[in-house]
Amino acid sequence: MSRLLRILFCAFLALGLFAQSASAADISATVKKMQAAYAAMQSFRADFTQELLQRETGMTEKRQGVILFQKPLRVRWETAAPHAELLMVTDEEIWNYLPDEELAYRYSRALAEDSRSLIQVITGQSALSRDFDVESAQSEEDGKLIHLLLYPKEPTTELTEAQLWLDPDSALIRRAMVMDFYGNTNTIELGNITPNVAVSDKDFRFTPPAGTEVEDHVEAKHPASRPLLN
């Protein structure tokens, strides 16, 4: 290799290393900005659309509704279509209510307290720097949104990969996708996000209506059915 080629090669190598370093710094700054934005909020309300994809069959299920969140971890996840459904994370427990079936599932609150759970990710409460390796996944299709790829440092059957799309101005999550061990995905888009919306205790209380069958899974560490908690 000629001296000129060696100089050019070293220059390109140095530029490549600099670009990687800058990219890592940009990602770190983005994560800090995002977590600062959520740290400054006590509550929020947002409309959501959700798409569940079952990889083996290729079948998809689409839902839409409203999510209400209050710190430290109260969640009211109300699906309006195609069927009414309510997921409620209260101070003591978790409820999943299916009014059309007159059926309610009761779970331990601990299922939502894992930083890697979907509930924690979508509400901006996950400790990204601690629990995930974060990379940029930016592509032309993302438009102005910032696209991050998250690999959990301790993967679970329910979560092997996650992706976030952030608003570059507010640093709030506009879309999130989680993938399980089998390749099934759960993608959620948030719109009309209203930070620090007024909430009350009654928004996060649930009592099964008369005639509702209750299946109690509080003692089960890994219940077979736990929608939106994975």
C-alpha positions as CSV (number, residue, x, y, z in Angstrom):
1,M,0.0,0.0,0.0
2,S,1.4,3.4,-1.0
3,R,2.0,6.1,1.6
4,L,-0.9,8.2,0.2
5,L,-3.3,5.2,0.4
6,R,-2.2,4.5,3.9
7,I,-2.9,8.1,4.9
8,L,-6.4,8.0,3.2
9,F,-7.2,4.7,4.9
10,C,-6.2,6.0,8.3
11,A,-8.3,9.1,7.7
12,F,-11.3,7.1,6.7
13,L,-10.8,4.9,9.7
14,A,-10.6,7.9,12.0
15,L,-13.7,9.4,10.5
16,G,-15.5,6.1,11.0
17,L,-14.5,5.9,14.6
18,F,-15.6,9.5,15.2
19,A,-19.0,8.9,13.6
20,Q,-19.5,5.8,15.8
21,S,-18.6,7.9,18.9
22,A,-20.8,10.7,17.9
23,S,-23.7,8.3,17.2
24,A,-23.3,6.8,20.7
25,A,-23.2,10.3,22.2
26,D,-26.3,11.3,20.2
27,I,-28.2,8.2,21.4
28,S,-27.2,8.8,25.0
29,A,-28.4,12.4,24.7
30,T,-31.7,11.3,23.2
31,V,-32.3,8.8,26.0
32,K,-31.5,11.5,28.6
33,K,-33.9,14.0,26.9
34,M,-36.7,11.4,26.7
35,Q,-36.3,10.4,30.4
36,A,-36.1,14.0,31.5
37,A,-39.4,14.7,29.6
38,Y,-41.2,11.9,31.3
39,A,-39.6,12.8,34.7
40,A,-41.2,16.2,34.4
41,M,-44.7,14.8,33.8
42,Q,-47.0,13.6,36.6
43,S,-49.6,12.3,34.3
44,F,-50.7,12.1,30.7
45,R,-53.6,11.1,28.5
46,A,-53.3,9.8,24.9
47,D,-55.3,8.1,22.2
48,F,-53.8,4.8,21.0
49,T,-54.0,2.4,18.2
50,Q,-52.6,-1.1,18.7
51,E,-51.6,-3.9,16.3
52,L,-50.9,-7.4,17.6
53,L,-49.2,-9.7,15.1
54,Q,-48.9,-13.5,15.6
55,R,-45.9,-14.5,13.6
56,E,-46.8,-18.2,13.1
57,T,-50.2,-17.6,11.6
58,G,-49.6,-14.1,10.2
59,M,-52.8,-13.0,11.8
60,T,-53.1,-9.4,13.1
61,E,-55.5,-7.8,15.5
62,K,-56.1,-4.1,15.6
63,R,-57.4,-2.1,18.6
64,Q,-58.0,1.5,19.5
65,G,-58.8,3.5,22.6
66,V,-57.5,5.8,25.3
67,I,-54.7,5.5,27.9
68,L,-54.5,7.5,31.1
69,F,-51.3,7.4,33.2
70,Q,-50.4,8.8,36.6
71,K,-47.2,8.4,38.6
72,P,-45.7,6.5,40.1
73,L,-47.5,3.7,38.1
74,R,-51.2,4.0,37.8
75,V,-52.6,3.1,34.3
76,R,-56.1,3.1,32.8
77,W,-55.9,1.4,29.4
78,E,-59.4,1.5,27.9
79,T,-60.0,-0.2,24.5
80,A,-63.1,1.0,22.7
81,A,-62.9,-1.0,19.4
82,P,-63.3,-3.6,18.1
83,H,-64.5,-4.8,21.5
84,A,-64.6,-3.0,24.9
85,E,-61.8,-3.9,27.3
86,L,-60.3,-2.3,30.3
87,L,-56.8,-2.9,31.7
88,M,-56.3,-1.1,35.1
89,V,-53.1,-0.9,37.1
90,T,-54.1,0.3,40.5
91,D,-52.1,0.9,43.7
92,E,-52.8,-2.7,44.9
93,E,-53.4,-4.9,41.8
94,I,-54.1,-5.2,38.1
95,W,-57.5,-5.8,36.5
96,N,-58.3,-6.9,33.0
97,Y,-62.1,-6.5,32.4
98,L,-64.0,-7.8,29.4
99,P,-67.6,-6.4,29.7
100,D,-69.0,-8.3,26.7
101,E,-68.0,-11.6,28.4
102,E,-68.8,-10.4,31.9
103,L,-65.4,-11.6,32.9
104,A,-62.5,-10.0,34.8
105,Y,-59.0,-11.2,35.5
106,R,-57.1,-10.1,38.6
107,Y,-53.3,-10.1,38.6
108,S,-50.5,-9.1,41.0
109,R,-49.3,-5.5,40.5
110,A,-45.7,-6.9,40.4
111,L,-46.3,-7.9,36.8
112,A,-46.2,-4.3,35.8
113,E,-43.4,-3.2,38.0
114,D,-40.6,-4.8,35.9
115,S,-38.8,-2.0,34.0
116,R,-38.9,-4.2,30.9
117,S,-42.7,-4.6,30.8
118,L,-44.7,-3.0,28.0
119,I,-46.6,-0.8,30.5
120,Q,-43.3,0.6,31.7
121,V,-41.9,1.1,28.2
122,I,-44.9,2.8,26.7
123,T,-45.4,5.2,29.6
124,G,-41.7,6.2,29.5
125,Q,-40.9,4.8,32.9
126,S,-38.4,2.1,31.9
127,A,-34.8,2.6,33.0
128,L,-33.4,2.4,29.4
129,S,-29.8,2.9,30.2
130,R,-29.8,0.3,33.0
131,D,-32.0,-2.4,31.5
132,F,-31.4,-2.1,27.7
133,D,-28.6,-1.8,25.2
134,V,-29.8,1.1,23.0
135,E,-29.0,1.5,19.3
136,S,-30.1,3.8,16.5
137,A,-32.4,2.2,13.9
138,Q,-33.0,5.3,11.9
139,S,-34.2,4.9,8.3
140,E,-35.9,7.0,5.6
141,E,-39.3,5.5,6.5
142,D,-39.1,7.1,10.0
143,G,-39.4,10.6,8.7
144,K,-38.7,13.1,11.5
145,L,-39.3,10.6,14.3
146,I,-36.2,9.3,16.2
147,H,-36.0,5.5,15.9
148,L,-34.3,3.6,18.7
149,L,-33.7,-0.2,18.9
150,L,-33.7,-1.7,22.4
151,Y,-32.2,-5.0,23.4
152,P,-32.9,-6.1,27.0
153,K,-29.7,-6.9,28.9
154,E,-31.7,-9.8,30.5
155,P,-34.2,-11.0,27.8
156,T,-37.4,-12.7,28.9
157,T,-39.7,-15.0,26.9
158,E,-42.1,-12.0,26.7
159,L,-39.5,-9.4,25.6
160,T,-36.5,-10.1,23.4
161,E,-36.5,-6.8,21.5
162,A,-38.2,-3.4,21.6
163,Q,-38.3,-0.3,19.4
164,L,-39.3,3.2,20.1
165,W,-40.1,6.2,17.8
166,L,-39.8,9.5,19.5
167,D,-41.0,13.0,18.7
168,P,-37.8,15.0,18.1
169,D,-39.2,18.1,19.7
170,S,-41.0,16.8,22.8
171,A,-38.9,13.6,23.1
172,L,-42.1,11.7,23.9
173,I,-42.9,8.3,22.6
174,R,-45.1,8.3,19.5
175,R,-44.8,4.6,18.7
176,A,-43.5,1.5,20.5
177,M,-43.1,-2.1,19.4
178,V,-42.2,-5.1,21.6
179,M,-41.3,-8.5,20.3
180,D,-41.4,-11.8,22.2
181,F,-39.3,-14.9,21.9
182,Y,-41.6,-16.4,19.3
183,G,-41.4,-13.3,17.0
184,N,-44.9,-12.0,17.9
185,T,-45.1,-8.3,18.0
186,N,-47.2,-5.7,19.8
187,T,-47.1,-2.2,18.2
188,I,-48.7,0.8,19.8
189,E,-49.0,4.3,18.4
190,L,-49.9,7.3,20.6
191,G,-51.7,10.4,19.4
192,N,-53.1,13.6,21.0
193,I,-50.7,13.2,24.0
194,T,-51.7,15.6,26.8
195,P,-49.1,15.9,29.6
196,N,-50.1,16.6,33.2
197,V,-53.8,16.1,32.5
198,A,-56.0,16.3,35.6
199,V,-56.8,12.9,37.1
200,S,-58.5,11.6,40.2
201,D,-58.3,8.5,42.4
202,K,-61.6,7.1,41.0
203,D,-60.0,7.0,37.5
204,F,-57.8,4.2,38.8
205,R,-60.2,2.2,40.9
206,F,-62.1,-0.9,39.7
207,T,-64.8,-3.0,41.2
208,P,-66.2,-5.8,39.1
209,P,-69.9,-5.2,38.3
210,A,-72.5,-7.5,39.7
211,G,-72.7,-10.7,37.8
212,T,-69.0,-10.6,36.6
213,E,-67.0,-13.8,36.9
214,V,-63.6,-13.1,38.4
215,E,-60.5,-15.2,37.7
216,D,-57.9,-14.6,40.3
217,H,-54.3,-14.9,39.2
218,V,-52.6,-12.9,42.0
219,E,-50.6,-15.8,43.3
220,A,-49.5,-16.9,39.8
221,K,-46.0,-15.5,39.0
222,H,-46.3,-16.2,35.3
223,P,-50.1,-16.4,34.4
224,A,-50.8,-17.8,30.9
225,S,-52.9,-14.8,29.9
226,R,-51.7,-11.3,30.8
227,P,-52.6,-8.9,27.9
228,L,-50.6,-5.7,27.6
229,L,-48.3,-6.7,30.5
230,N,-45.7,-8.4,28.5
